[in-house]
Amino acid sequence: MTSLHTALFAELDLATLHDIVRLRVDVFVVEQNCPYPELDGRDTDESTRHVWVVDAAVVGYLRLLTEPDRSRRIGRVCVARSRRGRGLAADLVGEGLRLSRVETPGADVVLDAQTHLAGWYERLGFEVDGAEFVEDGIAHVPMRRRTPWPRPGATPD
């Protein structure tokens, strides 16, 4: 049975932090063959929320950052290859949106989606908000979910 968890960096135990970083490296560095600085210093920000799914091990993750303009940024969304197609990513994004509403009411939520996933994020209420760009060899597109959120009922929570 899967369970959803959330914590600030200071609240993470070492085993969980290890499993989160391992999943992120497995997906973004190994699977996507994209050597980049995975540990960018934002994980430890005082307001960063870590959201993860456990099913015997950490099988899904995202982090929620607060940007200087007060918007919230969803990033590092990943699900273990063996658990994809079960709605875990939508559950994670839904929790990120819920936390944003509670912690920073009225703030937009932004993310940089890999271009091939833009349609998936659009179904969750995000809109393309800029030109495509390439980061670490992968095409991305900036996206934003405006407040008030444009499609009532689109929130997957």
N, C-alpha and C positions, 0 to 999 in steps of 0.2 A: 504494500500500500504506500502510495506516494504522500509526502507531506511537504508543505511550503513553509519556508522560514525567511525571516528578515532580521538584519542586525546592522548596527554601526560597526566600524572596524574594531574599535576597542572591545566590543562584545563578542567578537569571533574567537572561538577556541582554536588552538594551533592545528589540530587535526582537520577541522572544517576548512580553515584557511588553506591548508595544504591541498585538500581535495578540490576546492574551488580553483586554485591556481593550476592544478594538474588538468582539470577539465578544460579550462581556457587555453592552456598550451596545447593539449591534445587536439582541440578543434581549430584554433586560429593559426598556430605555428606548424603543427605536424600535418593535420588533415588538409589544410588549405595551402600548405607548403609556402608559408609566408613568414620568414624570419623577421621579426620586428620587436621593439622593446615592449613586451607585454606588461611589465611592471613599470607604469608610467608616473607613479607618485600620486595619482588621484584616488587610489583605493583607501588611503589613509586620511583623506580629507575628513574633517570633523563632521560634515553633513552627508557624506556618502553613505548610501544605504546599499547593502548587499542583500540580494534576494536569491534564494536557491531552492531547488527541489531535491529531496532525498528519496530514494527508493533502494534501500540497502547501501547506497553510496550517493554522492552528489551526482545527479544526472542532468541538471539544468541550472542556469545561472543568468543573472543580469545585475548590473549595478546602476544606481540612480544617483546622479550628481546634481549639485546646484551650481548653475553658471553665474557669472558676475551680474548678468541682467535679471537674475532671479528665476529665469526659466529653469526647468528641470531637464536633464539630459539622460536618456536611456542609452546604455552602451554595454558592450561585451555580452550581448544576448547569445547564448549558446545552449545546445542540448546534445547530450551524448548520442553518437550515431545510432546506437542500439535502441534508443528511446524516442527517436523522431517519428513524427506522424501521429502522435497521441495527444496533441493539444497542449503539451507542456510549455512551449514558447508563448502561446496565447495566454496561458495561466500566468506566466512570469510577467508579461507585458501588462496584463490586467492588474496585477498586484502593484507594479510600478506606477500605473495610472492612479490607482486607489491611494497609494502613499503620497503621490504628488498632490492630489486633491486635499488630503488631510493636512499635510505638512506645509504646503505653499499654495493655499487657495488662490485661484485666479491666475496662476502662472501657466504659461504655455509649456508643453512638453516637446522636446526636440530630440532628434537622433540622426545619425548618418547611416542609412540603410545600404547594404550591398544592393546594387541596382537591380539584380534579378529578384530581390525580395520586396521591392517597392510596392507592388500590387498587394502583397500579403499585408503590409503595414497600412495601406490605404483601407483595407477592410476593417482595420481597427481604429479608423478615424483620423489617420495621419494624411497630410497632403505634402506633395513635393514642394519644396521651398527654396529652390535654387538650382544651379546648373550641376550636372554630373561632374565628378572629379575622380581622379585615381589616387588612392592611398595605398601604399605598400603593394602596388601592382594589381589592386582590385578596384573595379569601378564602384563608386558609391554615389548616392544622391542624398542631399540634406532633406529632412522631412520635419514637419511641425504639426502638432495637434493643438489648435488654438483654443483659448478659453474665452468665452464659453465654448465648449466643445461642439463642433458643427453638426454632429449627427447624434441626437439623443438615442440611446439604446445601443450605440456602437461600442460602448465600453464593455470589454469582455469580462465583467465581474458580476 
